[in-house]
Every structure is written in C-alpha cells, then in structure tokens.
Amino acid sequence: MDSWAIRGDGFALPKNAPVLPSFRTAVPVAPGALGRIFAFVQTIKDSAGRTDAIKSDLGTTGSALPAVNLAGLQPVITAKINGVHVDLGWTWGGHSNEVDLLQIQKDSSDGKGFTDLVHDTTPNYTDTTPFPATATVWKYRAIFQVNGAPIGQWSTTVSVAVGG
C-alpha cells in the first residue's frame, strides 16, 4: 500500500491522484442568468451582422418548416360514457401553433340538429349535460378555428347512447 494514501475520511487513493477541488460553496450567480443568456442569443439571432459560421455555432440554422395546409386539417374526436357524463377526447394533432381552439357541436336528437356545445382550448372535454330519462343517441362533431373562423374539415361524427 506504499503507492496508496488514506484520506481523512477513510478512503484510499493513489498517492499520485490529482487533488479535486472542493465544491462546498456555490458560485454566486445573479438571479435571471438564464433569461440573460436567452436574450443575448436572441440579440445575436436578430443581428444583421450574424454570419453563417455564427449561425452554425449557435445551432440556429436549419431548414424552414413546411407550411401547414390549414384547409386540410381535420380533428379526431372520441366519445365515451363515464358514469353520468360523456367524455370527449381530442388533441391538437400537432397543430397547437397553427389553430386557436376546437369548436365542438352536439346533436341531442331533439330535432334541433347540431348546436354549439363548447369552444375548447384544452384537449379533452367532459359534457356534463344530464342524461335524458328516455334512451337516445347523442352525436358530436368538431372543427378547428383560427381567429374566430372555422378552418379545415369537420371531424367524423361520433355517437353515444345515453339515458333510459
């Protein structure tokens, strides 16, 4: 064990082992450091003097994202009974940056056809309308909206049997 040294805490290390620095005290960093870094990177990105080499070093170059065909968007919804409510499942389908909300309509089989149920901005929705006393079928459909106007295609209509 001539080539080993016992430290004060009982651990043995080779005598020629490098001495590690002590990290017992934290290096003071002013609050908001990460925000300052992001702001600095944004300043560089916005600079007219930014070269291709700088862009590459920052990782801010890349191919432009393809344009989304909003006219072809069609939400996918699901409907299932959950106790005395109907749970409607939906997602943004990867288009949360392009659309504002999902308009959901319901046909309660009352002769009025589809009427607005909700304009939803959070995926999934629970229809808390009390079930009717007699058995009937409720139908749901949805469409995305941008700036208050429907965009794309209506979803496939989904149905659930309720009441009775």
BELFEN-V794163 format. One record per residue. N is the residue number from 1. RES is the residue in three letters. PHI is phi as a letter, one per 20 degrees, with the letter a starting at -180 (none if undefined). OMEGA is omega in degrees with one decimal (* if undefined). Layout:
BEGIN
n=N res=RES phi=PHI omega=OMEGA
n=N res=RES phi=PHI omega=OMEGA
END
This chain:
BEGIN
n=1 res=MET phi=none omega=179.8
n=2 res=ASP phi=f omega=-178.8
n=3 res=SER phi=e omega=-178.5
n=4 res=TRP phi=d omega=176.1
n=5 res=ALA phi=c omega=178.3
n=6 res=ILE phi=e omega=177.2
n=7 res=ARG phi=f omega=179.3
n=8 res=GLY phi=f omega=-179.8
n=9 res=ASP phi=e omega=175.1
n=10 res=GLY phi=n omega=179.9
n=11 res=PHE phi=e omega=178.0
n=12 res=ALA phi=e omega=178.0
n=13 res=LEU phi=c omega=173.3
n=14 res=PRO phi=g omega=-178.3
n=15 res=LYS phi=f omega=-178.3
n=16 res=ASN phi=e omega=179.1
n=17 res=ALA phi=f omega=178.5
n=18 res=PRO phi=f omega=177.9
n=19 res=VAL phi=e omega=-179.4
n=20 res=LEU phi=e omega=178.4
n=21 res=PRO phi=f omega=177.6
n=22 res=SER phi=e omega=178.8
n=23 res=PHE phi=d omega=-176.4
n=24 res=ARG phi=f omega=178.6
n=25 res=THR phi=d omega=-178.7
n=26 res=ALA phi=f omega=175.0
n=27 res=VAL phi=f omega=-178.0
n=28 res=PRO phi=f omega=177.2
n=29 res=VAL phi=c omega=179.8
n=30 res=ALA phi=f omega=179.2
n=31 res=PRO phi=g omega=177.8
n=32 res=GLY phi=n omega=-177.6
n=33 res=ALA phi=f omega=-178.6
n=34 res=LEU phi=f omega=177.0
n=35 res=GLY phi=f omega=178.2
n=36 res=ARG phi=f omega=178.0
n=37 res=ILE phi=f omega=179.6
n=38 res=PHE phi=f omega=179.2
n=39 res=ALA phi=f omega=179.1
n=40 res=PHE phi=f omega=178.3
n=41 res=VAL phi=f omega=179.1
n=42 res=GLN phi=f omega=177.2
n=43 res=THR phi=f omega=178.0
n=44 res=ILE phi=f omega=-179.4
n=45 res=LYS phi=f omega=-177.8
n=46 res=ASP phi=e omega=-175.6
n=47 res=SER phi=f omega=177.8
n=48 res=ALA phi=f omega=-178.4
n=49 res=GLY phi=e omega=-179.0
n=50 res=ARG phi=f omega=-177.9
n=51 res=THR phi=e omega=177.0
n=52 res=ASP phi=f omega=178.9
n=53 res=ALA phi=f omega=178.6
n=54 res=ILE phi=f omega=177.9
n=55 res=LYS phi=g omega=-179.4
n=56 res=SER phi=f omega=179.9
n=57 res=ASP phi=f omega=-179.9
n=58 res=LEU phi=e omega=-177.4
n=59 res=GLY phi=m omega=-178.1
n=60 res=THR phi=d omega=177.3
n=61 res=THR phi=d omega=178.3
n=62 res=GLY phi=r omega=-179.4
n=63 res=SER phi=f omega=178.2
n=64 res=ALA phi=f omega=177.6
n=65 res=LEU phi=f omega=179.0
n=66 res=PRO phi=f omega=178.2
n=67 res=ALA phi=f omega=179.9
n=68 res=VAL phi=e omega=176.6
n=69 res=ASN phi=e omega=-177.3
n=70 res=LEU phi=f omega=-179.3
n=71 res=ALA phi=f omega=-179.2
n=72 res=GLY phi=e omega=-178.8
n=73 res=LEU phi=f omega=176.7
n=74 res=GLN phi=b omega=179.6
n=75 res=PRO phi=f omega=174.6
n=76 res=VAL phi=d omega=179.0
n=77 res=ILE phi=c omega=175.1
n=78 res=THR phi=c omega=177.5
n=79 res=ALA phi=b omega=176.0
n=80 res=LYS phi=b omega=178.2
n=81 res=ILE phi=f omega=176.0
n=82 res=ASN phi=c omega=-176.5
n=83 res=GLY phi=m omega=-179.5
n=84 res=VAL phi=d omega=178.2
n=85 res=HIS phi=c omega=173.7
n=86 res=VAL phi=d omega=175.7
n=87 res=ASP phi=e omega=177.1
n=88 res=LEU phi=d omega=179.1
n=89 res=GLY phi=e omega=174.6
n=90 res=TRP phi=a omega=174.9
n=91 res=THR phi=c omega=176.4
n=92 res=TRP phi=f omega=-179.2
n=93 res=GLY phi=m omega=-179.7
n=94 res=GLY phi=n omega=-175.0
n=95 res=HIS phi=d omega=-178.8
n=96 res=SER phi=f omega=178.4
n=97 res=ASN phi=e omega=-176.2
n=98 res=GLU phi=d omega=-176.5
n=99 res=VAL phi=d omega=-175.5
n=100 res=ASP phi=e omega=-174.7
n=101 res=LEU phi=a omega=176.1
n=102 res=LEU phi=d omega=175.8
n=103 res=GLN phi=e omega=179.5
n=104 res=ILE phi=d omega=176.9
n=105 res=GLN phi=d omega=-176.9
n=106 res=LYS phi=c omega=170.9
n=107 res=ASP phi=d omega=-176.2
n=108 res=SER phi=e omega=-177.9
n=109 res=SER phi=l omega=-179.9
n=110 res=ASP phi=d omega=178.8
n=111 res=GLY phi=n omega=-179.2
n=112 res=LYS phi=e omega=-177.9
n=113 res=GLY phi=m omega=-179.9
n=114 res=PHE phi=f omega=174.9
n=115 res=THR phi=c omega=-179.7
n=116 res=ASP phi=f omega=174.5
n=117 res=LEU phi=d omega=-177.1
n=118 res=VAL phi=a omega=167.7
n=119 res=HIS phi=d omega=-167.9
n=120 res=ASP phi=d omega=177.9
n=121 res=THR phi=d omega=178.8
n=122 res=THR phi=c omega=-178.6
n=123 res=PRO phi=g omega=-177.5
n=124 res=ASN phi=m omega=-177.4
n=125 res=TYR phi=b omega=176.3
n=126 res=THR phi=d omega=175.5
n=127 res=ASP phi=e omega=-176.4
n=128 res=THR phi=e omega=177.0
n=129 res=THR phi=g omega=179.0
n=130 res=PRO phi=g omega=178.0
n=131 res=PHE phi=f omega=178.2
n=132 res=PRO phi=f omega=-179.8
n=133 res=ALA phi=f omega=178.9
n=134 res=THR phi=d omega=-178.5
n=135 res=ALA phi=f omega=178.7
n=136 res=THR phi=b omega=178.7
n=137 res=VAL phi=d omega=173.7
n=138 res=TRP phi=d omega=178.8
n=139 res=LYS phi=d omega=-179.4
n=140 res=TYR phi=c omega=171.5
n=141 res=ARG phi=b omega=-177.0
n=142 res=ALA phi=b omega=176.8
n=143 res=ILE phi=b omega=176.7
n=144 res=PHE phi=f omega=175.1
n=145 res=GLN phi=c omega=172.6
n=146 res=VAL phi=c omega=-179.5
n=147 res=ASN phi=l omega=175.6
n=148 res=GLY phi=m omega=-179.5
n=149 res=ALA phi=c omega=176.8
n=150 res=PRO phi=f omega=-179.6
n=151 res=ILE phi=c omega=178.0
n=152 res=GLY phi=n omega=-175.3
n=153 res=GLN phi=d omega=173.6
n=154 res=TRP phi=f omega=175.3
n=155 res=SER phi=f omega=169.6
n=156 res=THR phi=f omega=178.9
n=157 res=THR phi=f omega=175.2
n=158 res=VAL phi=d omega=-175.6
n=159 res=SER phi=c omega=173.3
n=160 res=VAL phi=c omega=175.1
n=161 res=ALA phi=e omega=-178.2
n=162 res=VAL phi=c omega=175.1
n=163 res=GLY phi=m omega=176.7
n=164 res=GLY phi=n omega=*
END
